[in-house]
Amino acid sequence: MTDFGKNIHQDVISQLHNFAAVGDAAKLKALLGHSPSLINAAADNGWTALMYGARNGHLEVVQILLEKGCDRSIVNKSRQTALDIAKYWGYKHIASLLANVRSGQRPNFLSNEVKEYENYFDLMLLDRMSDKRTDSKWLSKKQSHPTTVYILFSDLSPLVTLGRGTESFQQPEVKLCRLYHKDVKQCMNQTEEGALIFLGVELQFHMNLLAACNGRVLQEDEEDEFVAWFALSVDFASAEKFKQKYEDCCFLHPPMPALLQLPEKEAGVVAQARSVLAWHNRYRFCPTCGSATKTEEGGYKKTCLKEGCPSHKGVHNTSFPRVDPVVIMQVIHPDGNHCLLGRQKRSPPGMFTCLAGFVEPGETVEDAVRREVEEEAGVKVGHVQYVSCQPWPMPSSLMIGCLTATVSTKIKVDKNEIEDARFSTEQVVDVLIKGNRCSFFVPPSQAIAHQLIKYWIGMHANL
């Protein structure tokens, strides 16, 4: 573009901003009809037409710009968004309009494509083979089979072996203690119903067996060679006997952060087993009528024993293990170079993490993200983008990881929700990239919060 062309272009932008500032909606609409690409054009001070309209309280101008898809998340050189400006000058009706972000435009620093990655607790070494849960004959055979693996739990803590690291200064190597039918036979006879959960069969062995069979269907009396896994919950007395018998084993306690020491694939098995066992612990009686229940389908269903109970008709979430959805979000400043992190009162001193909260009944993931961020930090966010999820067996949550960008930047912490919140860049980069950990740090790499923060840093080569 020549200097003359640049001057013409800048004059048109100035006209657009002037129309927005004085509230001339008709001329603004006509100019955008001719030059729609200028809708987000900024002046030297970083101000856009939307900011000028918001500054002077011109509702019609703001409505036109929003209808035409302007980006409300842009920040000026004073690091203000249009919403910040409307709030500052007391135009509540415009602030309310700008804060209605259900259809918020995707900021340009958020990519259309999200790279998939796996989180701790979601890797599995088992095929759950859920179709076998209703095959009581098959399950019974597998329970007594000599190759079947049992993992023990006491008070929802798994029995593990503690090996020695290759170096004297290393932490002990933690692995699940794999027992067999001969080891747990006596204990199983004393165990109450519901404490035995079918987890699945070894995945690699399953794939090899399928290849060897080449699609052939086993006869009814023919035994397969699947290596089945079960989780078995034992009482305190039995747990003490196992600890005495296997001196190199112990039950991991407390669960956090102890469970984060497990190998990744074994962590996925523990997440599955612990969540289902926790459900059995909490739902000992029918939630519908209070009567006793019986356990079915390998530990994945509870059926009320009372005749005529309403739970017998239809499908009820009280009959199956429940999962509690939780949104956890990496909240990004409109400039794309700062992220909003908070800390809870119960967190270790100096630890900041992503904001999070339970999804409420009748609420979408996107709306849960917007509500939780505003409740905890007083900040409005717009576009919400899913990244990945993580099972979190405390006792049975599903962490739904998202990225979202703010459309306002003034933080107002709800002390009943969290202790502190702040926009950060240098401290986060120092911790995750440079490894500097002093008075500020983030959750460990096994937590999805860590991965979300790392994902955001990966989006920006200049950080």
C-alpha positions as CSV (number, residue, x, y, z in Angstrom):
1,M,0.0,0.0,0.0
2,T,1.4,3.5,-0.9
3,D,1.7,6.3,1.6
4,F,-1.4,7.9,-0.1
5,G,-3.3,4.6,0.3
6,K,-2.3,4.3,3.9
7,N,-3.5,7.8,4.6
8,I,-6.8,7.1,3.0
9,H,-7.1,3.9,5.0
10,Q,-6.3,5.7,8.2
11,D,-8.8,8.5,7.4
12,V,-11.6,5.9,7.0
13,I,-10.7,4.3,10.3
14,S,-10.8,7.8,12.0
15,Q,-14.2,8.4,10.4
16,L,-15.5,5.1,11.8
17,H,-14.2,5.9,15.2
18,N,-15.8,9.4,15.1
19,F,-19.2,8.0,14.1
20,A,-19.0,5.6,17.0
21,A,-17.9,8.3,19.4
22,V,-20.7,10.7,18.5
23,G,-23.3,8.0,18.2
24,D,-24.1,8.4,14.5
25,A,-25.4,4.8,14.0
26,A,-26.6,5.4,10.4
27,K,-23.3,6.6,9.0
28,L,-21.4,3.9,11.0
29,K,-23.6,1.2,9.6
30,A,-23.2,2.6,6.1
31,L,-19.4,2.8,6.4
32,L,-19.2,-0.8,7.7
33,G,-21.4,-1.9,4.8
34,H,-18.7,-0.6,2.4
35,S,-15.6,-1.6,4.5
36,P,-16.6,-4.5,6.9
37,S,-13.0,-5.4,7.5
38,L,-12.4,-2.3,9.5
39,I,-14.8,-3.3,12.3
40,N,-11.9,-4.2,14.7
41,A,-9.5,-1.6,13.4
42,A,-7.6,0.2,16.3
43,A,-6.3,3.7,16.6
44,D,-2.8,4.4,17.8
45,N,-4.0,4.2,21.4
46,G,-5.5,0.8,20.8
47,W,-9.1,2.0,20.9
48,T,-11.7,0.4,18.6
49,A,-15.1,1.6,17.4
50,L,-16.7,-0.6,20.1
51,M,-14.6,1.2,22.8
52,Y,-15.6,4.6,21.6
53,G,-19.3,3.6,21.5
54,A,-19.0,2.1,25.0
55,R,-17.1,5.2,26.3
56,N,-19.9,7.6,25.3
57,G,-22.8,5.4,26.2
58,H,-24.2,4.9,22.6
59,L,-26.2,1.7,22.9
60,E,-27.3,1.6,19.3
61,V,-23.7,1.8,18.1
62,V,-22.6,-1.0,20.4
63,Q,-25.6,-3.1,19.3
64,I,-24.7,-2.7,15.6
65,L,-21.0,-3.5,16.1
66,L,-21.9,-6.6,18.1
67,E,-24.4,-7.8,15.5
68,K,-21.7,-7.5,12.8
69,G,-19.4,-9.7,14.8
70,C,-16.8,-7.3,16.3
71,D,-14.3,-8.7,18.8
72,R,-15.3,-7.5,22.3
73,S,-12.1,-9.0,23.8
74,I,-9.6,-6.6,22.2
75,V,-7.6,-4.5,24.7
76,N,-6.3,-1.0,24.2
77,K,-2.9,0.3,25.3
78,S,-4.2,0.9,28.8
79,R,-5.2,-2.8,28.9
80,Q,-8.9,-2.1,28.9
81,T,-11.6,-3.9,27.1
82,A,-14.8,-2.2,25.9
83,L,-16.6,-3.8,28.9
84,D,-14.0,-2.3,31.3
85,I,-14.6,1.1,29.7
86,A,-18.4,0.9,30.0
87,K,-18.1,-0.1,33.6
88,Y,-15.7,2.7,34.4
89,W,-17.9,5.4,32.9
90,G,-21.1,4.0,34.6
91,Y,-23.0,2.8,31.5
92,K,-24.5,-0.2,33.1
93,H,-26.9,-1.0,30.2
94,I,-24.0,-1.2,27.8
95,A,-21.8,-3.1,30.3
96,S,-24.7,-5.6,30.6
97,L,-24.9,-6.0,26.8
98,L,-21.1,-6.5,26.5
99,A,-21.1,-9.0,29.4
100,N,-23.7,-11.2,27.6
101,V,-21.1,-13.5,26.1
102,R,-22.9,-16.7,25.3
103,S,-22.1,-16.2,21.6
104,G,-18.6,-14.7,22.3
105,Q,-16.3,-14.6,19.3
106,R,-13.3,-16.8,19.3
107,P,-10.1,-14.7,20.0
108,N,-7.5,-14.9,17.3
109,F,-4.9,-16.4,19.7
110,L,-7.2,-19.5,20.2
111,S,-6.7,-22.0,17.3
112,N,-9.6,-23.8,15.6
113,E,-7.7,-27.1,16.0
114,V,-6.9,-28.4,19.5
115,K,-4.1,-31.0,19.8
116,E,-5.3,-34.0,21.7
117,Y,-3.1,-35.3,24.6
118,E,-3.5,-37.8,27.4
119,N,-3.7,-37.0,31.1
120,Y,-2.7,-38.9,34.2
121,F,-5.5,-41.3,35.3
122,D,-6.8,-41.7,31.8
123,L,-4.3,-44.2,30.4
124,M,-5.4,-47.8,30.8
125,L,-3.7,-51.2,30.6
126,L,-7.1,-52.9,30.5
127,D,-9.9,-53.4,28.1
128,R,-13.0,-53.0,30.4
129,M,-15.0,-55.6,28.4
130,S,-18.3,-54.2,29.7
131,D,-20.2,-56.9,27.7
132,K,-18.9,-59.5,30.2
133,R,-20.4,-57.8,33.2
134,T,-23.7,-59.4,32.7
135,D,-22.1,-62.9,32.1
136,S,-22.2,-64.2,35.7
137,K,-20.9,-67.6,34.7
138,W,-17.9,-66.1,33.0
139,L,-17.2,-63.8,35.9
140,S,-17.4,-66.7,38.4
141,K,-14.9,-68.7,36.4
142,K,-12.5,-65.8,36.1
143,Q,-12.7,-65.0,39.9
144,S,-11.1,-68.4,40.7
145,H,-8.8,-68.6,37.7
146,P,-5.1,-68.8,38.7
147,T,-4.0,-66.1,36.3
148,T,-6.6,-63.5,37.4
149,V,-5.1,-60.4,39.0
150,Y,-6.5,-58.8,42.2
151,I,-5.7,-55.4,43.4
152,L,-6.6,-54.7,47.1
153,F,-8.1,-51.6,48.6
154,S,-8.5,-50.6,52.2
155,D,-10.5,-47.4,52.9
156,L,-10.1,-46.6,49.2
157,S,-6.3,-46.8,49.3
158,P,-4.6,-49.4,47.0
159,L,-2.1,-51.9,48.2
160,V,1.3,-51.1,46.5
161,T,4.8,-52.4,46.5
162,L,7.7,-50.0,47.3
163,G,10.8,-50.8,45.2
164,R,14.1,-49.1,45.4
165,G,15.2,-46.4,42.9
166,T,18.3,-46.9,40.8
167,E,20.0,-44.3,42.9
168,S,20.1,-43.9,46.7
169,F,18.7,-40.4,46.5
170,Q,15.6,-41.3,44.4
171,Q,12.1,-41.8,45.7
172,P,11.0,-45.4,46.1
173,E,9.4,-46.9,43.0
174,V,5.6,-47.4,43.6
175,K,3.7,-50.1,41.8
176,L,0.4,-51.9,42.4
177,C,0.7,-55.1,44.4
178,R,-0.7,-57.7,42.1
179,L,-2.3,-60.6,44.0
180,Y,-3.9,-63.8,42.7
181,H,-6.9,-66.0,43.7
182,K,-4.8,-68.1,46.1
183,D,-3.7,-65.0,47.9
184,V,-7.2,-63.6,48.4
185,K,-9.4,-66.7,48.5
186,Q,-9.9,-66.7,52.3
187,C,-10.5,-63.0,52.3
188,M,-13.1,-63.1,49.5
189,N,-15.2,-65.5,51.5
190,Q,-15.4,-63.0,54.3
191,T,-16.0,-59.9,52.1
192,E,-19.4,-58.3,52.0
193,E,-21.2,-58.1,48.7
194,G,-20.3,-55.1,46.5
195,A,-16.6,-55.0,47.5
196,L,-15.5,-57.0,44.4
197,I,-15.3,-55.1,41.1
198,F,-14.6,-56.5,37.7
199,L,-12.2,-54.1,36.0
200,G,-11.5,-55.7,32.7
201,V,-8.8,-57.8,30.9
202,E,-5.2,-57.1,30.1
203,L,-5.4,-55.0,26.9
204,Q,-2.2,-56.2,25.2
205,F,-3.0,-59.9,25.9
206,H,-6.5,-59.3,24.6
207,M,-5.3,-57.9,21.3
208,N,-2.8,-60.8,20.9
209,L,-5.5,-63.4,21.6
210,L,-7.9,-61.8,19.1
211,A,-5.2,-61.9,16.4
212,A,-4.4,-65.6,17.3
213,C,-8.1,-66.6,17.0
214,N,-8.4,-64.7,13.7
215,G,-12.0,-63.9,14.3
216,R,-13.0,-67.5,15.4
217,V,-15.8,-67.6,18.0
218,L,-15.1,-69.6,21.1
219,Q,-17.5,-72.5,21.9
220,E,-19.6,-72.2,25.1
221,D,-17.5,-74.8,27.0
222,E,-14.2,-73.6,25.6
223,E,-12.2,-71.4,28.0
224,D,-10.6,-68.2,26.8
225,E,-7.2,-67.1,28.0
226,F,-8.1,-63.5,28.9
227,V,-6.2,-62.3,32.1
228,A,-9.0,-60.7,34.1
229,W,-8.5,-58.0,36.8
230,F,-10.7,-57.4,39.9
231,A,-10.6,-54.8,42.6
232,L,-11.2,-56.1,46.1
233,S,-12.0,-53.9,49.1
234,V,-11.1,-55.4,52.5
235,D,-11.8,-54.3,56.1
236,F,-9.2,-53.0,58.5
237,A,-8.4,-56.3,60.1
238,S,-7.8,-58.0,56.8
239,A,-5.7,-55.1,55.6
240,E,-3.4,-55.5,58.6
241,K,-3.0,-59.2,57.9
242,F,-1.9,-58.4,54.3
243,K,0.6,-55.8,55.4
244,Q,2.1,-58.3,57.8
245,K,2.2,-61.1,55.1
246,Y,3.7,-58.8,52.4
247,E,6.3,-56.7,54.2
248,D,7.4,-54.8,51.2
249,C,3.7,-53.6,50.6
250,C,1.6,-50.8,52.1
251,F,-1.7,-49.1,51.4
252,L,-1.1,-45.6,49.9
253,H,-2.3,-43.0,52.3
254,P,-3.3,-40.2,52.2
255,P,-4.6,-40.6,48.6
256,M,-3.4,-37.1,47.5
257,P,-0.6,-36.7,46.6
258,A,0.3,-40.4,47.1
259,L,-1.7,-41.7,44.1
260,L,0.4,-39.5,41.8
261,Q,3.4,-41.7,42.4
262,L,1.9,-44.6,40.4
263,P,3.0,-45.5,36.9
264,E,0.6,-43.8,34.4
265,K,-1.1,-47.0,33.2
266,E,-1.6,-48.3,36.6
267,A,-3.0,-45.0,37.7
268,G,-5.9,-45.4,35.2
269,V,-6.8,-48.7,36.7
270,V,-6.8,-47.2,40.2
271,A,-9.0,-44.3,39.1
272,Q,-11.6,-46.8,37.8
273,A,-11.5,-49.1,40.8
274,R,-11.4,-46.4,43.4
275,S,-14.3,-44.5,41.9
276,V,-16.6,-47.5,41.7
277,L,-15.6,-48.7,45.3
278,A,-16.3,-45.2,46.6
279,W,-19.8,-45.4,45.0
280,H,-20.5,-48.6,46.8
281,N,-19.3,-47.0,50.1
282,R,-21.7,-44.1,49.7
283,Y,-24.7,-45.9,48.4
284,R,-25.2,-48.9,50.7
285,F,-29.0,-48.6,50.5
286,C,-31.4,-47.8,47.7
287,P,-31.5,-44.0,47.3
288,T,-35.1,-44.2,46.1
289,C,-36.7,-46.1,49.0
290,G,-34.0,-46.8,51.5
291,S,-34.2,-50.6,51.2
292,A,-31.3,-53.0,50.9
293,T,-29.7,-53.6,47.5
294,K,-27.9,-56.4,45.7
295,T,-24.8,-55.9,43.5
296,E,-24.9,-57.0,39.9
297,E,-23.0,-56.7,36.6
298,G,-19.5,-57.1,38.1
299,G,-20.1,-54.4,40.6
300,Y,-21.5,-51.8,38.2
301,K,-25.1,-51.9,39.2
302,K,-27.1,-51.9,42.4
303,T,-30.7,-53.3,42.3
304,C,-33.2,-52.6,45.1
305,L,-34.5,-55.7,46.9
306,K,-37.9,-54.2,47.7
307,E,-40.7,-55.3,45.4
308,G,-42.4,-52.4,43.7
309,C,-39.6,-49.9,44.2
310,P,-39.8,-47.1,41.5
311,S,-36.2,-47.7,40.7
312,H,-37.2,-51.0,39.0
313,K,-38.9,-49.2,36.2
314,G,-36.8,-47.3,33.6
315,V,-33.2,-46.3,33.8
316,H,-32.1,-44.5,37.0
317,N,-28.8,-42.9,37.8
318,T,-29.2,-44.2,41.3
319,S,-28.6,-47.7,40.1
320,F,-25.2,-47.1,38.4
321,P,-21.9,-45.5,39.5
322,R,-22.1,-41.7,39.2
323,V,-19.6,-39.3,37.8
324,D,-19.5,-35.7,38.8
325,P,-18.5,-33.3,36.0
326,V,-16.2,-30.5,36.9
327,V,-15.0,-27.7,34.6
328,I,-11.4,-26.5,35.0
329,M,-10.3,-23.7,32.8
330,Q,-7.2,-21.8,31.8
331,V,-8.5,-18.3,31.7
332,I,-6.6,-16.1,29.3
333,H,-6.3,-12.3,29.3
334,P,-7.6,-10.6,26.1
335,D,-4.0,-9.8,25.1
336,G,-3.3,-13.6,25.0
337,N,-0.1,-13.1,27.0
338,H,-1.4,-13.4,30.6
339,C,-3.3,-16.2,32.3
340,L,-5.6,-15.9,35.3
341,L,-4.7,-18.3,38.2
342,G,-6.2,-18.6,41.7
343,R,-5.4,-20.2,44.9
344,Q,-7.6,-21.9,47.5
345,K,-7.2,-21.6,51.2
346,R,-6.5,-25.3,51.6
347,S,-3.7,-25.2,48.9
348,P,-0.1,-25.4,49.9
349,P,1.5,-22.0,50.4
350,G,2.5,-20.4,47.1
351,M,0.5,-22.7,44.9
352,F,-1.7,-21.1,42.2
353,T,-3.8,-23.1,39.8
354,C,-6.6,-23.0,37.2
355,L,-10.1,-22.0,38.4
356,A,-12.5,-24.9,38.6
357,G,-16.0,-25.8,39.8
358,F,-18.8,-28.4,39.5
359,V,-21.3,-28.2,36.6
360,E,-24.8,-27.5,37.9
361,P,-27.9,-29.4,36.8
362,G,-29.3,-28.2,33.5
363,E,-26.1,-26.3,32.7
364,T,-23.8,-26.6,29.7
365,V,-20.0,-26.9,30.0
366,E,-19.6,-23.4,28.4
367,D,-22.0,-21.8,30.8
368,A,-20.5,-23.5,33.8
369,V,-17.1,-22.1,32.8
370,R,-18.5,-18.6,32.5
371,R,-20.4,-18.8,35.8
372,E,-17.5,-20.2,37.8
373,V,-15.0,-17.7,36.6
374,E,-17.3,-14.8,37.4
375,E,-18.2,-16.3,40.8
376,E,-14.6,-16.8,41.9
377,A,-12.7,-13.9,40.3
378,G,-15.4,-11.4,39.2
379,V,-14.2,-11.6,35.6
380,K,-16.4,-12.1,32.5
381,V,-15.3,-14.6,29.9
382,G,-16.5,-15.2,26.4
383,H,-15.5,-17.9,24.0
384,V,-15.0,-21.4,25.6
385,Q,-12.9,-24.0,23.9
386,Y,-12.7,-27.7,25.1
387,V,-9.1,-29.1,25.3
388,S,-9.2,-32.5,27.1
389,C,-10.6,-34.2,30.2
390,Q,-9.2,-36.2,33.1
391,P,-10.8,-38.7,35.5
392,W,-10.2,-37.6,39.0
393,P,-11.0,-40.3,41.6
394,M,-11.6,-38.0,44.6
395,P,-13.9,-39.8,44.7
396,S,-15.3,-39.8,41.2
397,S,-15.1,-36.5,39.2
398,L,-14.4,-35.9,35.5
399,M,-12.3,-32.8,35.1
400,I,-13.3,-31.1,31.8
401,G,-10.4,-28.9,30.7
402,C,-11.1,-25.8,28.7
403,L,-9.5,-22.6,27.5
404,T,-11.4,-19.3,27.7
405,A,-10.7,-15.6,27.2
406,T,-11.8,-12.8,29.4
407,V,-13.8,-9.8,28.1
408,S,-13.2,-7.9,31.3
409,T,-10.0,-7.7,33.2
410,K,-10.8,-6.2,36.7
411,I,-10.5,-9.0,39.3
412,K,-12.8,-9.1,42.3
413,V,-12.1,-12.2,44.4
414,D,-14.9,-13.9,46.3
415,K,-13.1,-14.8,49.5
416,N,-15.7,-17.5,50.2
417,E,-14.7,-19.3,47.0
418,I,-10.9,-18.7,46.7
419,E,-8.2,-16.8,48.6
420,D,-6.5,-14.9,45.7
421,A,-6.5,-14.6,41.9
422,R,-4.1,-12.8,39.6
423,F,-3.0,-12.5,36.0
424,S,0.5,-14.0,35.6
425,T,3.1,-14.5,32.9
426,E,6.7,-14.4,34.1
427,Q,6.1,-16.4,37.2
428,V,4.3,-19.2,35.3
429,V,7.1,-19.3,32.6
430,D,9.8,-19.4,35.3
431,V,8.1,-22.4,37.0
432,L,7.2,-24.5,33.9
433,I,9.9,-23.6,31.5
434,K,12.9,-22.6,33.6
435,G,12.1,-24.8,36.5
436,N,12.4,-22.0,39.1
437,R,10.2,-22.7,42.1
438,C,10.3,-20.3,44.9
439,S,7.2,-18.6,46.5
440,F,5.1,-19.3,43.5
441,F,4.4,-22.7,41.9
442,V,1.6,-24.6,40.0
443,P,0.2,-28.1,40.4
444,P,2.4,-31.1,39.4
445,S,2.4,-32.5,35.9
446,Q,-0.1,-35.3,36.7
447,A,-2.8,-32.7,37.2
448,I,-4.8,-31.4,34.3
449,A,-4.3,-27.8,35.6
450,H,-0.6,-28.2,34.9
451,Q,-1.3,-29.4,31.4
452,L,-3.7,-26.6,30.6
453,I,-1.2,-24.0,31.7
454,K,1.5,-25.8,29.7
455,Y,-0.8,-25.9,26.7
456,W,-1.3,-22.1,26.9
457,I,2.4,-21.5,27.1
458,G,2.9,-23.7,24.1
459,M,0.5,-21.4,22.1
460,H,2.9,-18.5,22.4
461,A,6.5,-18.8,21.2
462,N,7.2,-15.3,22.5
463,L,6.5,-16.1,26.2
